[in-house]
Amino acid sequence: WHSPDDGVTWRSLTDFLPCASIGALAFDAANNRLWIGSGEGNRAGRAMFGQGLFTLDTTTVGNASPTIARMVNLPAPRGADDFRRLRSAQILLEPNAANPPIVWWGTNEGLFRSTDSGANWTQVTFNGAARDDVASMVLCTSTGTARMLVGLWDQGLYIRQAADPTQFDALTTDLGALAATPTIGQRIVLAVAPSNSERVYLALGKSDNTWDGIYSSNAGGKGWTKAGFPTPTSPQPPLGQAHYNIIPSVRPAAP
């Protein structure tokens, strides 16, 4: 949906697409391109699958038929039909000097990476395994070094290898309070502070769909401390639905 007047009126731009369920968006302002990941990346009985990844030329949003293109290529031996099974948890655009940004697409069947605006895709591996359910991802720094963190459903926190951007390793050291958690749990949702790229937040869901708490790191995913979750007053039930509805965001000017 698009609003030209700060939300007073709205118009759907995607009624003609083969899927109405949208799970992720990312805006490439330099190239006037909105990346659209169909299918919702949450887990629920009513969760809807997608029909692939699309791009919108944002210079055409005022047209009767805005220009939306569909990505149809996936790494071999997969093909276009595999897009139908994928649900989008997140799209992340990584700056790549003067080149188009690197596109990271987190799905329920793994993390995909494209360096050529979606013409070709490489599937990322986690500890050598290609198919894993992505919950969230962030780009951050630690003492000036760029880092990429990915949270996987039921498996924990991973970090990109410095030598190979298509391989990620489990993050098992310097976890601070996070290391004391008996079971990583069901869901990891990440957010990085726009005003301080070393400050990262992590919401940790448990396997019973309640929340373990919110953790924060001042060192790009190292040395986590636990802040806890608010406790609703009676008779409200504890905060739940860790498998479904949460989007963390950090205030732009205050980490």
Long-range contacts (C-beta under 8 A, 24 or more apart in sequence): 2-61, 4-62, 13-56, 13-61, 13-66, 13-68, 14-54, 14-68, 16-65, 17-51, 17-54, 17-68, 18-51, 19-48, 19-49, 19-50, 19-51, 19-52, 20-48, 21-48, 21-49, 21-50, 22-88, 23-50, 23-87, 23-88, 23-89, 24-88, 24-89, 24-90, 24-91, 24-105, 24-106, 25-91, 26-91, 26-92, 26-93, 26-103, 27-58, 27-93, 28-93, 28-100, 28-101, 30-101, 31-100, 31-117, 32-57, 32-58, 32-59, 33-57, 33-58, 33-117, 34-58, 35-91, 35-93, 35-103, 36-68, 37-88, 37-89, 37-90, 37-91, 37-105, 37-107, 38-88, 39-86, 39-87, 39-88, 39-107, 39-108, 40-87, 40-88, 41-87, 41-88, 41-89, 41-90, 41-106, 41-107, 41-108, 41-134, 41-135, 42-89, 42-243, 42-244, 42-245, 43-153, 43-243, 43-244, 44-243, 44-244, 47-87, 48-87, 49-84, 49-85, 49-86, 49-87, 50-83, 50-84, 50-86, 50-87, 50-88, 51-83, 51-84, 52-80, 52-83, 52-84, 52-86, 53-83, 53-88, 53-91, 53-105, 53-118, 55-117, 55-118, 71-118, 71-121, 73-118, 73-119, 73-120, 73-121, 74-112, 74-121, 74-123, 75-112, 75-121, 75-122, 75-123, 82-109, 85-109, 89-134, 89-135, 89-136, 90-134, 90-136, 90-137, 92-137, 92-138, 92-139, 94-139, 94-148, 104-137, 104-148, 106-134, 106-135, 106-136, 106-137, 106-150, 107-134, 108-133, 108-134, 109-133, 110-134, 111-137, 111-150, 111-168, 113-165, 113-166, 122-166, 123-166, 124-166, 124-167, 124-168, 125-166, 125-167, 125-168, 126-150, 126-152, 126-155, 126-158, 126-168, 126-169, 126-170, 127-158, 127-168, 127-169, 127-170, 128-167, 135-187, 135-188, 135-189, 136-188, 136-189, 136-190, 136-191, 137-190, 138-190, 138-191, 138-192, 138-200, 139-192, 139-197, 140-192, 140-197, 140-198, 140-200, 140-220, 140-221, 141-197, 141-198, 141-220, 142-198, 142-219, 142-220, 142-221, 142-222, 143-198, 143-219, 143-220, 145-220, 147-220, 147-221, 149-190, 149-200, 149-220, 149-221, 151-187, 151-188, 151-189, 151-190, 151-202, 152-188, 153-186, 153-187, 153-188, 154-184, 154-185, 154-186, 154-207, 155-184, 156-184, 156-188, 157-184, 157-188, 157-202, 157-221, 159-221, 171-221, 174-219, 174-222, 174-223, 175-222, 175-223, 175-224, 176-217, 176-222, 176-223, 176-224, 176-225, 177-215, 177-224, 177-225, 177-226, 178-202, 178-204, 178-215, 178-224, 178-226, 179-224, 181-212, 183-207, 185-212, 185-242, 186-242, 186-243, 187-242, 187-243, 189-246, 189-247, 189-248, 190-248, 191-248, 191-249, 191-250, 192-250, 193-250, 193-251, 193-255, 194-250, 194-252, 194-253, 195-252, 195-253, 195-254, 195-255, 196-255, 199-250, 199-255, 201-248, 201-250, 203-246, 203-248, 205-242, 205-243, 205-246, 206-242, 209-240, 209-241, 209-242, 209-243, 210-238, 210-239, 210-240, 210-242, 211-239, 211-240, 211-242, 214-248
